[in-house]
Amino acid sequence: MEGLFTALVFFPMLGALIVYLADRKNGTVRDFLAIAVGVIEFVLMCMLAGSGMGSELYIPEICGMGLHFTLDGFRGVYGIIAAFMWMMTLLFSKEYLGGHPHHLGRYYFFQLMTLGATLGVFLSADLFTTFIFFEIMSFTSYVWVVQEETPGAIKAAETYLAVAVIGGLVLLMGLFLLQHTLGTLEMSALLDAAKVCEDKTILYIAGCCTLVGFGAKAGAFPLHIWLPKAHPVAPAPASALLSGILTKAGVFGVLVVSSNIFLHDVKWGLLLLILGLFTMFGGALLAVFSVDLKRTLACSSMSQIGFILIGIGMQGILGEHNALAIRGTLLHMVNHSLIKLVLFMIAGVVVMNIHKLDLNEIRGFGRKKPVLKICFLSGALGISGIPLFNGYVSKTLLHESIVEGIAHYAEHEGAAITGFLQASEWIFLISGGMTLAYMTKLFVAVFVEENADASVQKSFDEKKNYMTPLSTFAIAASALILPVLGVVPSLVSDKIADLGHGFMHLEGEVHAVDYFSSVNLKGGLISIVIGIVLYVLIRRFTMTDKVGVRIYKNCWPKWWDVEELFYRPLLLKILPFIARVLCRILDSLVDGFVLLLRKTVYKDRKIPHELSEGSEFTHLLGVMLDWFRGIKRRILHQPIPEHDVSYEHKLAMQREKIMETNMIISRSLSFGLLLFYVGLVCTLLYLLYLGGRG
C-alpha cells in the first residue's frame, strides 16, 4: 500500500516531466502520455480506495517534519472524484487545446503537477502535509489562469496568486499557533488535544487564521474575488478543475479544523453559517446578473460553496445531532464537483466552436445539438435541486438540518438562534430559487432561443461536427452520473454519505431519509416556485429591446467590483500610506531621542569643519605651496593669471586620480593574481627559512 500512496502523489509529477519533454518532440505523443497518466492515476486511486482503508504512509525528514498520508472513507471518495475529473478533463483537453496550440507542454506539465499536489492534500494525515501540498497546488494552478496570456488573464492570475499567497501566509500563522498550543498537527490527535486545551481564545485565533487560508481557496466571501475573474479567462478544462476540485481542497481544510478542533462548537458553527449565507446569496446574486456563460458558472460555484459552508456550520450548531448536516455536506461537495465538471466542459464546447461567451453572441448555439442539450440540462437540473437529480438529495439534507436546528433550539429556549436559523432557512430557499433562475436563463439562451442574427443562427444549426467522439464520451459519461445519484439516492448517494462519518466524527444516530416524501419535496418546490418567479423578473428587467430584438444586458454596476473598490485601494494605497506615516513618526521619534541624548547626556562637541575636497595632507601642502607662490609673484612682480588654479585643488584632483587608479587595480583580476603570487612567494620563503633553521 505504501507504493500506491507514493505513486498517487508523485507519479503525476513524474508524468508531468515526461509529458513536457515529449512536447518538444511530438504533440500526438504528448497528448497520449497526458491522457495515459490521468487514466493510470484513476485506476491506482480506485485500487487504493478498494483495499487500502486505514493504511498510512510516513516519509521522514522532508521539510523538517516529514510527510504523512492516510486513507479513510472521506479521503477515498474525494481521491476518486479528483482522479475521475482529471481523467475526463484530460480527455476533453485533447480537442479543446487543439485550437490553442501555444504552450501546450507547459499546460499539461502544470495540470499533472496540480493533480499530484491535490491528491497530496486530500490524502494528508497532518496539517503540515496539507499545507505543503496546498501551497504547491496554488502555485501550479496559477499557470492555468494565465495560460492564454491575454491582459485579462494576466490580471486575473495576479488576483488569484495574491489571494493564494496572502491566504497561505495567514494559514501558516494559524498552523504555528496550533502547533504551539496543542503540540501537534496530526489530524487524528487534534480532537483530544483541543478538548484538554484551557486557552480557547488562542484556538479561536488560530482557527480564524486557518479559515482565512482555506476559505480563500474555497472561494468563500469575502475572499471570493478570484473566482469570477479566473474562470472566464482560464481554459475550460482548467475551469472545471478550479471550480470542482481546487475549491474543495479549501473546504477539506475547513472541515479538518471544524471537525477536529471545534467539534460541536456552537460559536464556530454560527461563524461558518454566517459566512456561508453571505457566500451562497452573494454568489447567486452575481450569477443572476451575469451575461457571460463561464462567469455565471463561476459565480454559481461561489454560491454552492456557500451551501457547503452552511452544512459545516450546522454541524457545530446541532452538536451531537448533526447527522443530516454531515451527510448533506459531503454529498453536496461531491455533487457540485461532478456537476461543474459537466457544465464547464459544455462551456468549453461553446468556446472552441465560436470563441465567445456573451449570451447574446452564443444565443441559439445548442438548439439542434441534442447530446449537448441533454447533458447541460442534466447539470442544470442537478445544481438547481430538482427532484430525481443529485443536487436535490444534498440540498434536501442541508435544508432539513436547518429545520432540525430550528426545532431543537425552539425546544431548548434558544430564541435568538431560533430566529436566526429561521431567517437562514428563507435565505437558503431564495438562493436555491436564484440558482434555478440563472440556470434557466443559461439553458434558454443557449439551447432554446434563436440568435438575433439569422445567418449566425443558420451557421449554428448547420454545425454538426462540433465535438469529437472523445469529447462526447467525456461529457456524456460525466453527465450520466448525475441522475443516477438522484434517482436511487438510498442505493448510491446514501452509501457515499456513509463514508464521511468517521472523518467528520459523526456520533449521533443516523435515520433513514425519505427524500421524496411530501415534507421533503415541499422545500424543493418552494425554491422552484421562487426560481420561476425570479426568472420571469430577470427576463422583464435584465433584457432590453434593441432594433426589435430582446437582448441580455449586464445590470450589475461595473464600479461595484470588490477588488477594485476595496482590496486594491486597501493594499496599494491605504495600507502603504498608513505604513509611511507610521514609519515617519517612528523615524522622527528616534531622531528626537538621539538629539536629546546628544544635548543632555553626551554633550557632544561641535562637528569639525569638513573639507570640500582632498584630505588634511593635500590641504596643508596646497596652502603652503600657494603661500610660497604668492611670495614669489610679489618679489618678481608677476601678474596673477586669469584662470589661476590653486595648488590645493590640483593636489586634491591628483589624489582623486590616484585613489581611482588604486581602486581599479585592486578590483582587477590581475591585481588579485599578483597578490596571490606575492603571498605564495612569501610562504615559500618562510618555508625555506624554517627548513634552513632545521
LINURBEL-V31666 format. One record per residue. N is the residue number from 0. RES is the residue in one small letter. OMEGA is omega in degrees with one decimal (NA if undefined). Layout:
n->N res->RES omega->OMEGA
n->N res->RES omega->OMEGA
//
This chain:
n->0 res->m omega->178.8
n->1 res->e omega->178.2
n->2 res->g omega->178.1
n->3 res->l omega->177.0
n->4 res->f omega->-178.4
n->5 res->t omega->-178.7
n->6 res->a omega->-176.7
n->7 res->l omega->-176.4
n->8 res->v omega->-170.1
n->9 res->f omega->177.4
n->10 res->f omega->176.8
n->11 res->p omega->179.7
n->12 res->m omega->174.3
n->13 res->l omega->177.2
n->14 res->g omega->178.8
n->15 res->a omega->179.4
n->16 res->l omega->180.0
n->17 res->i omega->179.5
n->18 res->v omega->-179.9
n->19 res->y omega->178.3
n->20 res->l omega->178.6
n->21 res->a omega->-179.8
n->22 res->d omega->-179.5
n->23 res->r omega->-177.0
n->24 res->k omega->-171.6
n->25 res->n omega->-179.0
n->26 res->g omega->179.9
n->27 res->t omega->177.4
n->28 res->v omega->177.4
n->29 res->r omega->-179.7
n->30 res->d omega->-178.7
n->31 res->f omega->-179.1
n->32 res->l omega->179.5
n->33 res->a omega->178.4
n->34 res->i omega->-179.9
n->35 res->a omega->177.7
n->36 res->v omega->178.9
n->37 res->g omega->-179.7
n->38 res->v omega->179.5
n->39 res->i omega->179.8
n->40 res->e omega->178.5
n->41 res->f omega->179.0
n->42 res->v omega->179.5
n->43 res->l omega->-179.8
n->44 res->m omega->177.2
n->45 res->c omega->178.5
n->46 res->m omega->-179.9
n->47 res->l omega->-179.9
n->48 res->a omega->-178.0
n->49 res->g omega->-174.0
n->50 res->s omega->-172.2
n->51 res->g omega->-179.4
n->52 res->m omega->179.8
n->53 res->g omega->-179.8
n->54 res->s omega->-177.5
n->55 res->e omega->174.9
n->56 res->l omega->176.7
n->57 res->y omega->177.9
n->58 res->i omega->-173.1
n->59 res->p omega->168.7
n->60 res->e omega->172.7
n->61 res->i omega->-177.5
n->62 res->c omega->174.3
n->63 res->g omega->-174.2
n->64 res->m omega->179.4
n->65 res->g omega->178.2
n->66 res->l omega->-175.0
n->67 res->h omega->-179.6
n->68 res->f omega->176.4
n->69 res->t omega->-178.6
n->70 res->l omega->170.5
n->71 res->d omega->-175.9
n->72 res->g omega->-179.0
n->73 res->f omega->-179.6
n->74 res->r omega->177.7
n->75 res->g omega->178.8
n->76 res->v omega->-174.7
n->77 res->y omega->171.5
n->78 res->g omega->178.4
n->79 res->i omega->178.8
n->80 res->i omega->-179.1
n->81 res->a omega->-179.1
n->82 res->a omega->178.7
n->83 res->f omega->-178.3
n->84 res->m omega->178.0
n->85 res->w omega->179.8
n->86 res->m omega->-177.8
n->87 res->m omega->179.6
n->88 res->t omega->175.3
n->89 res->l omega->175.0
n->90 res->l omega->-178.6
n->91 res->f omega->-176.7
n->92 res->s omega->-177.5
n->93 res->k omega->179.3
n->94 res->e omega->-175.1
n->95 res->y omega->-177.3
n->96 res->l omega->175.7
n->97 res->g omega->177.1
n->98 res->g omega->177.8
n->99 res->h omega->-168.9
n->100 res->p omega->-174.3
n->101 res->h omega->172.6
n->102 res->h omega->180.0
n->103 res->l omega->176.8
n->104 res->g omega->177.4
n->105 res->r omega->-178.4
n->106 res->y omega->-179.2
n->107 res->y omega->179.3
n->108 res->f omega->-176.2
n->109 res->f omega->175.9
n->110 res->q omega->179.9
n->111 res->l omega->174.7
n->112 res->m omega->179.8
n->113 res->t omega->176.3
n->114 res->l omega->178.2
n->115 res->g omega->-179.5
n->116 res->a omega->-179.0
n->117 res->t omega->176.3
n->118 res->l omega->174.3
n->119 res->g omega->176.7
n->120 res->v omega->-174.2
n->121 res->f omega->-179.2
n->122 res->l omega->-176.3
n->123 res->s omega->-179.8
n->124 res->a omega->175.4
n->125 res->d omega->-174.1
n->126 res->l omega->175.8
n->127 res->f omega->176.2
n->128 res->t omega->176.5
n->129 res->t omega->-177.6
n->130 res->f omega->-178.6
n->131 res->i omega->-176.5
n->132 res->f omega->176.0
n->133 res->f omega->179.4
n->134 res->e omega->174.9
n->135 res->i omega->179.3
n->136 res->m omega->-179.0
n->137 res->s omega->-176.2
n->138 res->f omega->179.6
n->139 res->t omega->-180.0
n->140 res->s omega->174.9
n->141 res->y omega->-178.3
n->142 res->v omega->176.3
n->143 res->w omega->-174.6
n->144 res->v omega->-175.4
n->145 res->v omega->-172.0
n->146 res->q omega->-176.4
n->147 res->e omega->176.6
n->148 res->e omega->172.2
n->149 res->t omega->177.5
n->150 res->p omega->178.5
n->151 res->g omega->-179.9
n->152 res->a omega->-179.4
n->153 res->i omega->179.6
n->154 res->k omega->178.3
n->155 res->a omega->178.9
n->156 res->a omega->176.1
n->157 res->e omega->178.6
n->158 res->t omega->-179.4
n->159 res->y omega->-177.8
n->160 res->l omega->179.4
n->161 res->a omega->178.9
n->162 res->v omega->-179.2
n->163 res->a omega->-177.2
n->164 res->v omega->179.9
n->165 res->i omega->177.7
n->166 res->g omega->179.1
n->167 res->g omega->178.5
n->168 res->l omega->178.1
n->169 res->v omega->176.9
n->170 res->l omega->179.2
n->171 res->l omega->177.1
n->172 res->m omega->177.8
n->173 res->g omega->178.9
n->174 res->l omega->175.8
n->175 res->f omega->179.7
n->176 res->l omega->179.1
n->177 res->l omega->179.3
n->178 res->q omega->-179.5
n->179 res->h omega->-174.7
n->180 res->t omega->-174.8
n->181 res->l omega->179.5
n->182 res->g omega->-179.7
n->183 res->t omega->171.5
n->184 res->l omega->176.8
n->185 res->e omega->-176.2
n->186 res->m omega->-178.7
n->187 res->s omega->-178.3
n->188 res->a omega->-175.4
n->189 res->l omega->-174.8
n->190 res->l omega->-179.8
n->191 res->d omega->179.8
n->192 res->a omega->-179.5
n->193 res->a omega->-179.1
n->194 res->k omega->-177.5
n->195 res->v omega->179.7
n->196 res->c omega->-177.4
n->197 res->e omega->-177.2
n->198 res->d omega->-178.9
n->199 res->k omega->179.9
n->200 res->t omega->178.1
n->201 res->i omega->178.7
n->202 res->l omega->179.3
n->203 res->y omega->178.0
n->204 res->i omega->178.6
n->205 res->a omega->179.2
n->206 res->g omega->178.9
n->207 res->c omega->177.4
n->208 res->c omega->178.2
n->209 res->t omega->178.7
n->210 res->l omega->176.6
n->211 res->v omega->-177.7
n->212 res->g omega->-179.4
n->213 res->f omega->-179.3
n->214 res->g omega->177.4
n->215 res->a omega->179.2
n->216 res->k omega->179.7
n->217 res->a omega->-177.7
n->218 res->g omega->-179.7
n->219 res->a omega->174.9
n->220 res->f omega->4.6
n->221 res->p omega->-179.7
n->222 res->l omega->-177.6
n->223 res->h omega->-165.0
n->224 res->i omega->-178.4
n->225 res->w omega->-173.7
n->226 res->l omega->-176.9
n->227 res->p omega->-177.6
n->228 res->k omega->-176.2
n->229 res->a omega->-174.2
n->230 res->h omega->-178.8
n->231 res->p omega->-175.4
n->232 res->v omega->-179.7
n->233 res->a omega->172.3
n->234 res->p omega->-174.9
n->235 res->a omega->177.7
n->236 res->p omega->177.8
n->237 res->a omega->177.7
n->238 res->s omega->178.3
n->239 res->a omega->-179.4
n->240 res->l omega->176.4
n->241 res->l omega->-177.2
n->242 res->s omega->-170.7
n->243 res->g omega->-172.7
n->244 res->i omega->-175.0
n->245 res->l omega->174.7
n->246 res->t omega->179.8
n->247 res->k omega->173.3
n->248 res->a omega->174.2
n->249 res->g omega->177.9
n->250 res->v omega->177.4
n->251 res->f omega->179.1
n->252 res->g omega->177.7
n->253 res->v omega->179.0
n->254 res->l omega->179.4
n->255 res->v omega->-178.7
n->256 res->v omega->-176.8
n->257 res->s omega->-174.6
n->258 res->s omega->-176.1
n->259 res->n omega->-178.7
n->260 res->i omega->-177.1
n->261 res->f omega->178.8
n->262 res->l omega->178.6
n->263 res->h omega->178.7
n->264 res->d omega->-174.7
n->265 res->v omega->-179.2
n->266 res->k omega->178.7
n->267 res->w omega->178.5
n->268 res->g omega->178.6
n->269 res->l omega->177.5
n->270 res->l omega->-179.4
n->271 res->l omega->177.9
n->272 res->l omega->179.1
n->273 res->i omega->177.3
n->274 res->l omega->178.8
n->275 res->g omega->179.5
n->276 res->l omega->178.3
n->277 res->f omega->-178.6
n->278 res->t omega->-177.9
n->279 res->m omega->-176.6
n->280 res->f omega->-178.9
n->281 res->g omega->178.3
n->282 res->g omega->179.2
n->283 res->a omega->179.8
n->284 res->l omega->177.4
n->285 res->l omega->-179.3
n->286 res->a omega->179.7
n->287 res->v omega->-174.9
n->288 res->f omega->-177.8
n->289 res->s omega->176.2
n->290 res->v omega->177.2
n->291 res->d omega->-174.0
n->292 res->l omega->-176.7
n->293 res->k omega->176.7
n->294 res->r omega->177.6
n->295 res->t omega->178.9
n->296 res->l omega->177.9
n->297 res->a omega->177.5
n->298 res->c omega->175.6
n->299 res->s omega->177.8
n->300 res->s omega->176.4
n->301 res->m omega->-179.1
n->302 res->s omega->-178.4
n->303 res->q omega->172.4
n->304 res->i omega->175.7
n->305 res->g omega->175.8
n->306 res->f omega->-178.6
n->307 res->i omega->178.2
n->308 res->l omega->175.9
n->309 res->i omega->177.5
n->310 res->g omega->178.6
n->311 res->i omega->177.8
n->312 res->g omega->179.9
n->313 res->m omega->175.8
n->314 res->q omega->178.4
n->315 res->g omega->-176.8
n->316 res->i omega->-177.6
n->317 res->l omega->178.9
n->318 res->g omega->-177.0
n->319 res->e omega->-179.4
n->320 res->h omega->-171.0
n->321 res->n omega->-176.4
n->322 res->a omega->-178.9
n->323 res->l omega->-179.0
n->324 res->a omega->180.0
n->325 res->i omega->-177.4
n->326 res->r omega->178.3
n->327 res->g omega->179.6
n->328 res->t omega->-178.8
n->329 res->l omega->-177.4
n->330 res->l omega->-179.9
n->331 res->h omega->173.0
n->332 res->m omega->-179.3
n->333 res->v omega->-177.3
n->334 res->n omega->-179.1
n->335 res->h omega->178.7
n->336 res->s omega->-176.6
n->337 res->l omega->-179.7
n->338 res->i omega->-177.5
n->339 res->k omega->172.7
n->340 res->l omega->-178.9
n->341 res->v omega->-173.1
n->342 res->l omega->-179.6
n->343 res->f omega->175.5
n->344 res->m omega->176.0
n->345 res->i omega->174.6
n->346 res->a omega->176.5
n->347 res->g omega->176.6
n->348 res->v omega->178.6
n->349 res->v omega->-177.2
n->350 res->v omega->-174.5
n->351 res->m omega->176.4
n->352 res->n omega->-176.1
n->353 res->i omega->173.1
n->354 res->h omega->178.7
n->355 res->k omega->-178.8
n->356 res->l omega->-179.5
n->357 res->d omega->-176.1
n->358 res->l omega->179.6
n->359 res->n omega->-178.6
n->360 res->e omega->179.7
n->361 res->i omega->-177.5
n->362 res->r omega->176.9
n->363 res->g omega->-176.6
n->364 res->f omega->-173.1
n->365 res->g omega->-175.8
n->366 res->r omega->-176.7
n->367 res->k omega->178.6
n->368 res->k omega->-171.2
n->369 res->p omega->-178.7
n->370 res->v omega->179.4
n->371 res->l omega->-179.0
n->372 res->k omega->-178.2
n->373 res->i omega->-179.6
n->374 res->c omega->178.5
n->375 res->f omega->179.5
n->376 res->l omega->178.2
n->377 res->s omega->177.7
n->378 res->g omega->-179.1
n->379 res->a omega->179.1
n->380 res->l omega->179.2
n->381 res->g omega->-177.1
n->382 res->i omega->179.3
n->383 res->s omega->177.9
n->384 res->g omega->178.9
n->385 res->i omega->179.5
n->386 res->p omega->-177.3
n->387 res->l omega->173.8
n->388 res->f omega->-167.0
n->389 res->n omega->-178.6
n->390 res->g omega->179.1
n->391 res->y omega->-177.2
n->392 res->v omega->-177.1
n->393 res->s omega->179.3
n->394 res->k omega->176.2
n->395 res->t omega->178.7
n->396 res->l omega->179.5
n->397 res->l omega->179.3
n->398 res->h omega->-179.6
n->399 res->e omega->175.5
n->400 res->s omega->176.2
n->401 res->i omega->178.0
n->402 res->v omega->178.3
n->403 res->e omega->177.5
n->404 res->g omega->177.8
n->405 res->i omega->-179.5
n->406 res->a omega->-177.6
n->407 res->h omega->-176.5
n->408 res->y omega->173.3
n->409 res->a omega->179.7
n->410 res->e omega->-177.2
n->411 res->h omega->173.0
n->412 res->e omega->174.2
n->413 res->g omega->-171.0
n->414 res->a omega->-176.8
n->415 res->a omega->-179.9
n->416 res->i omega->178.6
n->417 res->t omega->179.0
n->418 res->g omega->179.1
n->419 res->f omega->179.4
n->420 res->l omega->176.6
n->421 res->q omega->176.1
n->422 res->a omega->179.4
n->423 res->s omega->179.6
n->424 res->e omega->-179.3
n->425 res->w omega->175.0
n->426 res->i omega->177.1
n->427 res->f omega->-177.8
n->428 res->l omega->179.2
n->429 res->i omega->178.0
n->430 res->s omega->174.5
n->431 res->g omega->176.5
n->432 res->g omega->177.4
n->433 res->m omega->176.9
n->434 res->t omega->177.9
n->435 res->l omega->-177.1
n->436 res->a omega->-176.7
n->437 res->y omega->175.9
n->438 res->m omega->174.5
n->439 res->t omega->177.6
n->440 res->k omega->179.5
n->441 res->l omega->-177.0
n->442 res->f omega->-179.2
n->443 res->v omega->-177.7
n->444 res->a omega->-173.0
n->445 res->v omega->-169.1
n->446 res->f omega->-176.6
n->447 res->v omega->-176.0
n->448 res->e omega->175.2
n->449 res->e omega->178.2
n->450 res->n omega->-179.4
n->451 res->a omega->178.3
n->452 res->d omega->-176.2
n->453 res->a omega->180.0
n->454 res->s omega->177.1
n->455 res->v omega->178.6
n->456 res->q omega->178.4
n->457 res->k omega->178.4
n->458 res->s omega->175.5
n->459 res->f omega->-176.2
n->460 res->d omega->-178.0
n->461 res->e omega->-177.9
n->462 res->k omega->-177.5
n->463 res->k omega->-178.2
n->464 res->n omega->-175.6
n->465 res->y omega->171.7
n->466 res->m omega->-176.7
n->467 res->t omega->176.2
n->468 res->p omega->179.4
n->469 res->l omega->177.6
n->470 res->s omega->178.0
n->471 res->t omega->178.4
n->472 res->f omega->-177.9
n->473 res->a omega->-177.8
n->474 res->i omega->-175.0
n->475 res->a omega->179.6
n->476 res->a omega->177.7
n->477 res->s omega->-178.6
n->478 res->a omega->-178.1
n->479 res->l omega->-178.4
n->480 res->i omega->-170.6
n->481 res->l omega->177.5
n->482 res->p omega->178.5
n->483 res->v omega->178.5
n->484 res->l omega->-176.1
n->485 res->g omega->-176.3
n->486 res->v omega->-179.5
n->487 res->v omega->-174.8
n->488 res->p omega->-178.3
n->489 res->s omega->-178.7
n->490 res->l omega->-175.2
n->491 res->v omega->-174.3
n->492 res->s omega->-179.0
n->493 res->d omega->178.5
n->494 res->k omega->176.4
n->495 res->i omega->-179.2
n->496 res->a omega->179.4
n->497 res->d omega->-174.6
n->498 res->l omega->-179.0
n->499 res->g omega->-174.3
n->500 res->h omega->-176.9
n->501 res->g omega->-178.3
n->502 res->f omega->-177.6
n->503 res->m omega->173.1
n->504 res->h omega->175.2
n->505 res->l omega->-178.2
n->506 res->e omega->-177.9
n->507 res->g omega->-179.9
n->508 res->e omega->179.7
n->509 res->v omega->179.0
n->510 res->h omega->176.5
n->511 res->a omega->-178.0
n->512 res->v omega->174.5
n->513 res->d omega->-171.5
n->514 res->y omega->-174.3
n->515 res->f omega->173.0
n->516 res->s omega->-178.0
n->517 res->s omega->-179.5
n->518 res->v omega->-178.6
n->519 res->n omega->177.5
n->520 res->l omega->-176.7
n->521 res->k omega->-180.0
n->522 res->g omega->178.4
n->523 res->g omega->-179.7
n->524 res->l omega->177.5
n->525 res->i omega->178.6
n->526 res->s omega->179.4
n->527 res->i omega->178.7
n->528 res->v omega->178.2
n->529 res->i omega->180.0
n->530 res->g omega->178.8
n->531 res->i omega->179.7
n->532 res->v omega->-179.6
n->533 res->l omega->179.0
n->534 res->y omega->177.2
n->535 res->v omega->179.2
n->536 res->l omega->177.9
n->537 res->i omega->179.7
n->538 res->r omega->-177.8
n->539 res->r omega->-170.6
n->540 res->f omega->-179.8
n->541 res->t omega->174.6
n->542 res->m omega->-177.0
n->543 res->t omega->179.4
n->544 res->d omega->175.7
n->545 res->k omega->-178.4
n->546 res->v omega->176.4
n->547 res->g omega->-178.6
n->548 res->v omega->177.4
n->549 res->r omega->-179.9
n->550 res->i omega->176.7
n->551 res->y omega->177.7
n->552 res->k omega->179.6
n->553 res->n omega->-176.0
n->554 res->c omega->180.0
n->555 res->w omega->-177.8
n->556 res->p omega->-179.0
n->557 res->k omega->-178.2
n->558 res->w omega->-178.3
n->559 res->w omega->177.7
n->560 res->d omega->-173.6
n->561 res->v omega->-179.7
n->562 res->e omega->-178.2
n->563 res->e omega->-176.3
n->564 res->l omega->-172.2
n->565 res->f omega->-169.0
n->566 res->y omega->-178.1
n->567 res->r omega->174.9
n->568 res->p omega->-178.8
n->569 res->l omega->-174.3
n->570 res->l omega->-174.4
n->571 res->l omega->-176.7
n->572 res->k omega->-171.8
n->573 res->i omega->-178.8
n->574 res->l omega->175.4
n->575 res->p omega->178.5
n->576 res->f omega->178.8
n->577 res->i omega->179.4
n->578 res->a omega->178.6
n->579 res->r omega->179.8
n->580 res->v omega->-179.8
n->581 res->l omega->179.0
n->582 res->c omega->177.5
n->583 res->r omega->178.9
n->584 res->i omega->179.8
n->585 res->l omega->178.3
n->586 res->d omega->179.5
n->587 res->s omega->178.6
n->588 res->l omega->179.4
n->589 res->v omega->179.0
n->590 res->d omega->179.6
n->591 res->g omega->179.4
n->592 res->f omega->178.5
n->593 res->v omega->179.1
n->594 res->l omega->178.5
n->595 res->l omega->178.4
n->596 res->l omega->-178.8
n->597 res->r omega->-177.1
n->598 res->k omega->-175.2
n->599 res->t omega->-173.1
n->600 res->v omega->-173.1
n->601 res->y omega->179.9
n->602 res->k omega->-174.7
n->603 res->d omega->-178.2
n->604 res->r omega->177.0
n->605 res->k omega->-179.9
n->606 res->i omega->-179.5
n->607 res->p omega->-179.7
n->608 res->h omega->179.1
n->609 res->e omega->179.4
n->610 res->l omega->178.8
n->611 res->s omega->178.9
n->612 res->e omega->177.7
n->613 res->g omega->-179.5
n->614 res->s omega->178.0
n->615 res->e omega->-179.3
n->616 res->f omega->-179.5
n->617 res->t omega->178.9
n->618 res->h omega->-178.5
n->619 res->l omega->-179.8
n->620 res->l omega->179.4
n->621 res->g omega->177.8
n->622 res->v omega->180.0
n->623 res->m omega->-179.4
n->624 res->l omega->177.5
n->625 res->d omega->179.7
n->626 res->w omega->177.9
n->627 res->f omega->179.4
n->628 res->r omega->178.6
n->629 res->g omega->177.7
n->630 res->i omega->-179.2
n->631 res->k omega->-178.5
n->632 res->r omega->-179.7
n->633 res->r omega->-179.8
n->634 res->i omega->-176.3
n->635 res->l omega->-179.7
n->636 res->h omega->178.8
n->637 res->q omega->178.4
n->638 res->p omega->177.6
n->639 res->i omega->-179.6
n->640 res->p omega->-178.3
n->641 res->e omega->-178.6
n->642 res->h omega->-178.2
n->643 res->d omega->178.6
n->644 res->v omega->-178.0
n->645 res->s omega->176.0
n->646 res->y omega->178.8
n->647 res->e omega->179.5
n->648 res->h omega->179.8
n->649 res->k omega->-179.8
n->650 res->l omega->179.2
n->651 res->a omega->179.0
n->652 res->m omega->178.9
n->653 res->q omega->177.5
n->654 res->r omega->179.6
n->655 res->e omega->179.1
n->656 res->k omega->-179.7
n->657 res->i omega->-179.7
n->658 res->m omega->178.8
n->659 res->e omega->178.8
n->660 res->t omega->179.1
n->661 res->n omega->-179.9
n->662 res->m omega->178.2
n->663 res->i omega->-179.4
n->664 res->i omega->-176.0
n->665 res->s omega->-179.6
n->666 res->r omega->-176.0
n->667 res->s omega->177.4
n->668 res->l omega->-179.2
n->669 res->s omega->179.4
n->670 res->f omega->177.9
n->671 res->g omega->177.9
n->672 res->l omega->178.7
n->673 res->l omega->178.5
n->674 res->l omega->177.2
n->675 res->f omega->179.6
n->676 res->y omega->179.0
n->677 res->v omega->178.4
n->678 res->g omega->179.0
n->679 res->l omega->178.7
n->680 res->v omega->179.1
n->681 res->c omega->179.5
n->682 res->t omega->179.4
n->683 res->l omega->177.9
n->684 res->l omega->179.2
n->685 res->y omega->179.4
n->686 res->l omega->176.9
n->687 res->l omega->178.3
n->688 res->y omega->179.1
n->689 res->l omega->178.9
n->690 res->g omega->179.0
n->691 res->g omega->-179.9
n->692 res->r omega->179.6
n->693 res->g omega->NA
//
